[in-house]
Amino acid sequence: MAEPAGIVLTEVGKTFVGRGRTVEALKDVSLECPPGSFTALIGPSGCGKSTVLRLSLGLETADTGTIRIAGQSPRDATAGGLTGVAFQDSALMPWRTVRRNVALPLEVLGRSTAESDAHISGLIEMVGLAGYENSLPGELSGGMRQRVAIARSLVTHPQVLFLDEPFGALDQILRRQMNVELQRIWNETGSTALLVTHGIDEAVFLADRVVVMHSGPGRVVDIVDIPFERPRTTELFSDPRFHVLTDRIAEILHGK
């Protein structure tokens, strides 16, 4: 795998117009995610967190400012397979097996899936689904489907991994287990990760730093560095230092 690439947003703005209403989703958002880092974006609904991801993936175009992924435009980086993404909805093709779902981005990019057989098998094993290669999504639990989605997001050897509430639909116990698994997977791949989440606990557990956003318009109001060593275990959720940080971020979110 190539060396991880960084993410750089510089004074990014985005306004949506529709049905007689204008919404300034983002204003002057600047953010730098160093290569190999794990950054979490947190903020209230409507603050522009997911818009940042969509712009960074080239799914939308910024009105003002610039975004660079490994020095490239978002669309060029995505077209070159430098980025991977996992959303809250696993969005698996119900008629495709686990293996064929994981292979899908390679097909979209016109790459040989046969030459990537060993890589696909390795990813399925990495996310803990060895033995389920030929299962259909309907035969899997919600957590297992999200594991497939994460494996799929890694199949192009992405330098940058975008995660938009990947565990938002899971219960708290399973979500924490998946947080531990995601940390392990990210550590093994060495990619740069940008996570959007509503969960303060999740952000503090996973990230090197937490970027707090406010709405009206969406903007960055603070960045909190996370000091905990890796690997992090579920015991961290009970650590008093952990709760000091989550309380501090909650205060920032509420404008205190």
C-alpha positions in Angstrom: 0.0 0.0 0.0 1.2 3.5 -0.8 2.0 6.0 2.0 -1.2 7.6 3.4 -2.3 10.9 2.0 -3.5 13.9 4.0 -6.7 15.8 3.7 -6.6 19.6 3.5 -9.7 21.9 3.4 -9.1 25.6 3.0 -11.8 28.2 3.7 -14.5 25.9 2.2 -18.0 27.2 1.7 -21.2 25.5 0.5 -24.7 26.9 0.0 -27.7 24.8 -1.0 -30.6 26.5 -2.8 -34.0 24.8 -3.4 -37.7 25.2 -3.0 -37.4 28.9 -2.3 -35.0 28.4 0.5 -31.2 29.1 0.8 -29.1 27.2 3.4 -25.5 28.1 4.0 -24.3 24.6 5.0 -20.6 25.5 5.4 -18.7 28.8 5.8 -14.9 29.2 5.8 -14.2 25.7 7.0 -10.5 25.0 7.2 -9.2 21.6 8.4 -6.0 19.6 7.9 -5.9 15.8 8.6 -2.2 14.7 8.6 -1.3 11.5 6.8 -2.0 8.5 8.9 -4.1 10.4 11.4 -7.7 9.6 12.6 -9.9 12.7 12.9 -13.5 12.8 14.1 -16.0 15.4 13.1 -18.8 16.0 15.7 -21.6 18.5 15.9 -25.4 18.9 15.9 -27.6 17.7 13.0 -27.4 20.1 10.1 -24.0 21.5 11.0 -22.5 20.3 7.8 -20.5 17.2 8.9 -21.7 15.0 6.1 -21.4 17.8 3.6 -17.7 18.0 4.4 -17.4 14.3 3.6 -19.5 14.6 0.4 -17.3 17.5 -0.8 -14.2 15.6 0.1 -15.4 12.6 -2.0 -16.2 14.8 -4.9 -20.0 14.0 -4.6 -20.6 17.7 -4.3 -18.6 20.7 -5.4 -17.6 23.5 -2.9 -18.7 27.0 -3.8 -15.7 28.6 -2.3 -12.3 27.4 -1.0 -10.3 24.4 -1.9 -10.1 20.7 -0.9 -7.1 18.5 -1.6 -6.7 14.8 -1.1 -3.1 13.7 -1.6 -2.7 17.0 -3.4 -5.4 16.1 -5.9 -9.0 17.3 -6.3 -11.6 15.1 -4.6 -13.0 13.8 -7.9 -9.5 12.9 -9.2 -8.6 11.2 -5.9 -11.9 9.2 -5.8 -11.6 8.3 -9.5 -8.0 7.0 -8.8 -9.1 4.8 -6.0 -7.3 6.8 -3.4 -10.4 7.1 -1.2 -12.7 4.6 0.5 -16.0 5.3 2.2 -18.4 3.5 4.5 -21.9 5.0 5.3 -24.4 4.3 8.1 -26.4 2.3 5.6 -24.1 -0.5 4.5 -25.7 -0.2 1.0 -24.8 -3.8 0.0 -26.2 -5.3 -3.1 -28.6 -7.9 -1.8 -28.1 -10.3 -4.7 -24.3 -10.3 -4.4 -22.3 -12.4 -2.0 -20.0 -11.0 0.6 -17.0 -11.5 -1.7 -18.7 -9.9 -4.7 -19.9 -6.9 -2.6 -16.4 -6.3 -1.4 -15.1 -6.6 -4.9 -17.6 -4.0 -6.3 -15.3 -0.9 -6.2 -12.7 -2.7 -8.2 -15.3 -3.5 -10.9 -16.4 0.2 -10.9 -12.8 1.3 -11.4 -12.3 -1.3 -14.2 -9.7 -3.3 -12.3 -9.3 -7.1 -12.3 -11.0 -8.8 -9.4 -9.3 -12.1 -10.3 -5.9 -10.5 -9.6 -7.2 -9.2 -6.3 -8.6 -12.5 -5.0 -6.0 -12.9 -2.2 -6.5 -9.2 -1.2 -10.3 -9.6 -1.0 -10.0 -12.8 1.0 -7.5 -11.0 3.4 -10.0 -8.1 3.9 -12.8 -10.5 4.6 -10.7 -12.2 7.2 -9.5 -8.9 8.6 -13.0 -7.8 9.4 -13.8 -11.1 11.0 -16.0 -12.7 8.3 -13.9 -15.6 7.2 -16.3 -18.4 6.3 -19.0 -16.0 5.2 -17.6 -15.2 1.7 -20.5 -16.8 -0.1 -23.2 -15.5 2.2 -25.8 -13.0 1.0 -26.4 -9.7 3.0 -29.9 -11.0 4.0 -28.2 -13.8 5.9 -26.0 -11.5 8.0 -26.6 -9.4 11.1 -26.5 -5.6 11.0 -23.0 -5.6 12.5 -21.8 -8.1 10.0 -23.1 -6.1 7.1 -21.2 -3.1 8.4 -18.1 -5.2 8.5 -18.6 -6.0 4.8 -19.1 -2.3 4.0 -15.8 -1.5 5.8 -14.0 -4.3 3.9 -15.4 -2.9 0.6 -14.2 0.6 1.5 -10.6 -0.8 1.8 -10.5 -3.0 -1.3 -8.9 -0.3 -3.5 -6.0 0.1 -1.0 -7.3 3.7 -0.2 -4.9 6.2 1.3 -7.9 8.0 2.8 -10.9 6.4 4.5 -14.1 8.4 5.0 -16.6 7.1 7.6 -20.1 8.6 7.8 -21.8 7.3 11.0 -20.9 3.7 10.1 -22.3 2.3 13.3 -25.1 4.8 13.9 -27.8 2.1 13.5 -26.3 -0.4 15.9 -27.1 -0.8 19.6 -24.6 0.7 22.1 -22.9 -2.7 23.1 -22.4 -3.7 19.5 -21.3 -0.2 18.6 -18.5 -0.2 21.2 -17.4 -3.6 19.9 -17.3 -2.3 16.4 -15.3 0.8 17.6 -12.6 -1.6 18.8 -12.7 -3.5 15.6 -12.5 -0.3 13.5 -9.5 0.9 15.5 -7.7 -2.4 14.8 -8.5 -2.3 11.1 -7.5 1.3 10.7 -4.2 0.5 12.6 -3.5 -2.4 10.2 -4.1 -0.4 7.1 -2.3 2.8 8.1 -4.7 5.0 6.1 -5.8 8.5 7.0 -9.3 8.4 8.5 -12.0 11.0 8.8 -15.1 10.0 10.8 -18.4 11.8 11.0 -20.4 10.9 14.2 -23.0 12.1 16.6 -21.4 10.0 19.4 -19.0 11.9 21.7 -17.8 8.6 23.3 -17.2 7.1 19.8 -15.2 10.2 18.7 -13.0 10.3 21.8 -12.4 6.5 21.7 -11.4 6.4 18.0 -9.8 9.7 17.1 -6.4 11.4 17.5 -8.4 14.6 17.7 -12.0 15.7 17.7 -13.2 18.6 15.5 -16.3 20.3 16.9 -18.7 22.0 14.6 -21.6 24.4 15.1 -24.4 25.1 12.7 -26.0 28.3 11.2 -23.7 28.2 9.1 -21.6 25.1 9.6 -18.2 26.0 10.9 -15.4 24.6 13.0 -15.4 26.0 16.5 -12.8 23.9 18.3 -10.3 21.1 17.9 -9.6 18.8 20.9 -6.5 16.6 20.9 -7.0 13.1 22.4 -4.1 11.9 24.5 -4.8 8.2 25.0 -2.3 5.7 23.8 -3.2 2.9 21.3 -4.4 0.3 21.2 -7.5 1.4 23.1 -9.7 -1.1 24.8 -13.3 -0.9 26.1 -11.9 -0.3 29.6 -11.2 3.3 28.4 -14.9 4.0 28.4 -14.8 3.7 32.3 -11.6 5.8 32.7 -12.2 9.1 34.6 -9.9 10.9 32.1 -12.1 9.7 29.3 -15.2 11.3 30.9 -13.3 14.6 31.5 -12.8 14.8 27.8 -16.3 13.8 26.8 -17.7 16.4 29.2 -15.4 19.1 27.8 -16.5 18.3 24.3 -20.2 18.3 25.3 -19.7 21.8 26.8 -18.2 23.0 23.5 -21.1 21.5 21.6 -23.6 23.3 23.7 -21.7 26.6 23.5 -20.4 26.7 27.0 
